[in-house]
Amino acid sequence: MRTILNIFRSLIIAVCVTGCASTELTNSWRDPGYTQSVTSLVVLGVSNQASVRRVFEDEFAAQLRSRGIRAIPSYTLIADDGQIDEERLRTAIESANTDGVIITRLASVKDVTLATTGPSAAPYYYGYYSRAWIRYYEPVVQQYEVVTLETTIFALGRAEPVWSGTTETFAPEDVKRETAGFAKVVMKALAAEGLI
C-alpha cells in the first residue's frame, strides 16, 4: 500500500513540476515619459552558446513579426559568438534602421528543492488499536531549476531603457519550447503596455 501511495505522490509531484515548466512575469517597469509604441526592433539574446542565442533570437523575432513588428535577429547583423564589442554592436543596431533593441540576459539560475510527505491517516478503529494510529513519513523530493531572465527595450537615441521586465521560468528543459513560452509572456506584457 505504501509503495502505491509513494508512486502516486511521485507522479503528482512530477506533474506539478513539469506543469510548472512555464514562464511568468514577476516584475515590469515602463518609462512613463515614453508614450510611443515600437514598430521595429533588433532582437539580442545574450549567451555564450551560439545555438541558444540563435534559437532565442529567431523565436522572439518570429513572435514580434506575428504582431506586425519588423524584428531582426542580431546574429544576422553580427554573427560573432560571445561578447560583442560595444561600438561594433551600436553601429550594427543603428545600421538596421529600427526603433530600438530588445535585449534579454540571464539574471540568475537557482536550484529549488520540493519535498512533500505522504498524508497521515486519520485515526480509525476496526478492531485493532495498533492499526488505528498508522502514520508514515516518507518524503518525496524533487529538484528543479528556476531561471530568471531580464528583458529590456532601449529606444534609439535614448540612454535609459523604455521598458524592462523580469521573468521566471520553472524547470526549463528544452530551449526552443521554453523560448516560445517565454516570448509569449513578454509579448503579452508589451502589448498591455501599448509598446507593440
Secondary structure, 3 states (H helix, E strand, C coil): CHHHHHHHHHHHHHHHHHHCCCEEEEEEEECCCCCCCCCEEEEEECCCCHHHHHHHHHHHHHHHHHCCCEEEEHHHCCCCCCCCCHHHHHHHHHHCCCCEEEEEEEEEEEEEEEEECCCCCCCCCCCCHHHHHCCCCCCEEEEEEEEEEEEEEEECCCCCCCEEEEEEEECCCCHHHHHHHHHHHHHHHHHHCCCC
